[in-house]
Amino acid sequence: MGLRNVKTDEYIAKAAPFARPMLEQLRAWVHEAAPDDLTETIKWGMPCFEYKGIVANIAAFKNHCSFGFWKGKLLQDTQGLINQVGETGMGHFGKMQTIADLPAETVFKSYVQEAIALNKQQIAAEPKKTFAQQKEIETPDYLANALEQAPEAKQVYDNFSYSNKKEYVEWLEDAKTENTRMKRLATTLEWLAAGKPRNWKYMKQWKGA
């Protein structure tokens, strides 16, 4: 069993009644599948599980819950269950509205163990396609999850132009370490909530802000 955090207890307690059983079950399964030194923390308003870096997160929304892996695109997905967060915004197991929507326990735990193994082996997240190769902005999983927890920032991001989105995503993806990326993500959410583009400091309308 890993180390639990009272902040996660508080998050679950504040969630809607329908969501609590799902959050508790997912949390329990993660700990049962993980090493004893797995820890919990709150990042971007969501409970996250960490072992040599972020492994995954859980989140509750108005009508559903989600579960997201930090390196979801690197998982084998032998059961064909994972949805791409950047495309669906609903987490790697889709929109979960009742206990019946949760994946099978053994399958879920196998995915968690694989995600932990990626961190244990220090395997970096899959490099993104260059923007010249993309027809549309591919929002990284961690950014999509964080935006779901920050409605004001999400609304600004969704309404931004291609170039404005690109500047933020490139800045996040260019981070050399996970710690730097997390700091930039926090700043991104703050600036987006204020309606600011990535390079706002150099724009006349934001001078002195």
C-alpha positions in Angstrom: 0.0 0.0 0.0 1.2 3.5 -0.8 1.1 6.6 1.2 -2.3 8.4 1.3 -2.7 12.2 1.5 -5.4 13.9 3.6 -5.9 16.4 0.7 -7.1 13.5 -1.4 -9.6 12.6 1.3 -10.8 16.1 1.3 -11.1 16.2 -2.5 -13.2 13.0 -2.5 -15.4 14.2 0.4 -16.2 17.4 -1.6 -17.1 15.5 -4.7 -20.7 14.8 -5.7 -22.3 11.7 -4.0 -22.4 9.8 -7.3 -18.6 10.3 -7.8 -17.3 9.3 -4.3 -17.6 5.5 -4.7 -15.8 5.6 -8.0 -13.0 7.8 -6.7 -12.5 5.6 -3.7 -12.5 2.4 -5.7 -10.0 3.8 -8.3 -7.8 5.1 -5.5 -7.9 1.8 -3.7 -7.0 -0.2 -6.8 -4.0 2.1 -7.5 -2.6 1.6 -4.1 -3.1 -2.2 -4.2 -1.3 -2.3 -7.5 1.6 0.0 -6.5 4.7 -0.1 -4.5 4.6 0.9 -0.8 6.4 4.2 -1.6 3.8 5.5 -4.1 2.5 8.8 -2.9 -0.5 11.1 -3.4 -0.5 14.8 -4.0 -2.8 17.5 -5.4 -1.7 19.1 -8.7 -3.8 21.4 -10.8 -6.7 20.8 -8.5 -6.7 17.0 -9.0 -5.4 14.1 -6.9 -2.3 12.6 -8.5 -0.4 9.4 -7.8 3.4 9.6 -7.9 6.2 7.1 -8.1 9.4 8.4 -9.5 7.3 11.0 -11.2 3.6 11.3 -11.9 1.8 8.0 -12.7 -1.8 9.0 -13.0 -4.6 11.2 -11.7 -8.3 10.9 -10.7 -10.8 13.7 -11.1 -14.5 14.3 -10.5 -16.7 16.5 -12.7 -20.3 17.6 -12.6 -21.6 14.4 -14.3 -18.7 12.0 -14.5 -15.3 10.9 -13.2 -12.1 10.4 -15.1 -8.8 8.6 -14.7 -5.7 9.7 -16.6 -2.2 8.2 -17.0 0.7 10.7 -17.3 2.2 8.6 -20.0 -0.9 7.0 -21.4 0.2 6.9 -25.0 3.1 4.7 -24.1 0.9 2.0 -22.5 0.5 -1.2 -24.5 -3.4 -1.0 -24.1 -3.7 -4.8 -24.6 -7.4 -4.6 -23.9 -8.1 -1.7 -26.2 -9.6 0.3 -23.4 -7.7 3.5 -23.4 -9.1 6.7 -25.0 -6.7 9.5 -25.9 -7.3 12.3 -23.4 -6.2 14.9 -26.0 -9.0 13.8 -28.3 -11.8 13.0 -25.8 -11.1 15.0 -22.7 -12.7 12.2 -20.7 -9.7 10.4 -19.3 -8.1 7.2 -20.4 -11.0 5.0 -19.5 -13.6 7.3 -20.9 -16.5 9.1 -19.1 -17.3 7.1 -15.9 -20.7 7.9 -14.5 -21.3 4.8 -12.3 -19.3 2.0 -10.7 -20.4 -0.1 -13.7 -18.3 2.1 -16.0 -15.1 1.3 -14.2 -12.7 -1.1 -16.0 -12.2 -4.6 -14.7 -10.1 -4.6 -11.5 -7.4 -6.9 -12.8 -7.1 -5.1 -16.1 -7.0 -1.7 -14.4 -4.2 -2.8 -12.0 -2.2 -4.2 -14.9 -2.3 -0.8 -16.6 -1.3 0.9 -13.4 1.7 -1.5 -12.9 2.8 -0.9 -16.5 2.6 2.9 -16.0 4.7 2.6 -12.8 7.2 0.5 -14.7 7.6 3.3 -17.2 8.6 5.7 -14.5 10.8 3.1 -12.8 12.7 2.6 -16.0 12.8 6.4 -16.5 11.2 6.1 -19.9 10.4 9.6 -21.2 7.0 10.5 -22.6 6.6 10.0 -26.3 7.8 12.9 -28.3 5.1 14.9 -30.0 4.8 15.3 -33.7 6.1 18.6 -35.0 3.5 21.2 -35.6 4.2 21.0 -39.4 3.0 17.4 -39.2 -0.2 18.3 -37.4 -3.4 19.5 -39.0 -4.7 20.6 -35.6 -3.1 21.2 -32.2 -2.7 18.0 -30.3 -3.3 19.0 -26.7 -1.0 17.0 -24.3 -2.8 14.7 -21.9 -1.6 16.5 -18.8 -2.8 19.9 -20.2 -6.2 18.5 -21.2 -6.7 17.1 -17.7 -5.6 20.3 -16.0 -7.9 22.4 -18.2 -10.9 20.2 -17.2 -10.3 21.4 -13.7 -9.9 25.0 -14.6 -13.1 26.1 -16.6 -12.0 29.7 -17.0 -8.6 28.7 -18.4 -10.2 26.0 -20.6 -12.7 28.5 -22.2 -9.9 30.8 -23.1 -7.7 28.0 -24.5 -10.6 26.5 -26.5 -11.3 29.9 -28.1 -7.6 30.7 -28.8 -6.3 30.7 -32.3 -4.0 27.9 -33.6 -0.9 30.0 -33.1 -1.8 31.0 -29.5 -2.5 27.3 -28.6 0.7 26.3 -30.4 2.8 28.8 -28.3 1.6 27.3 -25.0 1.9 23.7 -26.1 5.4 24.2 -27.5 6.5 25.9 -24.3 5.2 23.0 -22.2 6.6 20.3 -24.4 10.0 22.0 -24.6 10.5 21.6 -20.8 13.6 19.6 -20.1 12.4 18.1 -16.8 9.1 17.0 -15.4 9.4 19.5 -12.6 9.9 22.4 -15.1 6.9 21.2 -17.1 4.7 21.2 -14.0 5.8 24.7 -13.1 5.1 25.9 -16.6 1.7 24.1 -16.5 0.7 26.0 -13.3 1.8 29.3 -15.0 -0.1 28.4 -18.2 -3.4 27.9 -16.2 -2.9 31.2 -14.4 -2.2 33.1 -17.6 -5.1 31.5 -19.5 -7.5 32.2 -16.7 -6.5 35.9 -17.1 -7.1 35.7 -20.9 -3.4 36.1 -21.6 -1.5 34.5 -24.6 1.8 32.9 -24.0 3.9 35.9 -25.0 1.6 38.5 -23.4 4.5 40.3 -21.8 5.7 41.5 -25.2 2.3 42.7 -26.4 1.3 46.4 -26.2 -2.2 45.7 -24.7 -0.6 43.8 -21.8 2.1 46.3 -21.0 2.1 47.1 -17.3 -0.2 44.2 -16.4 
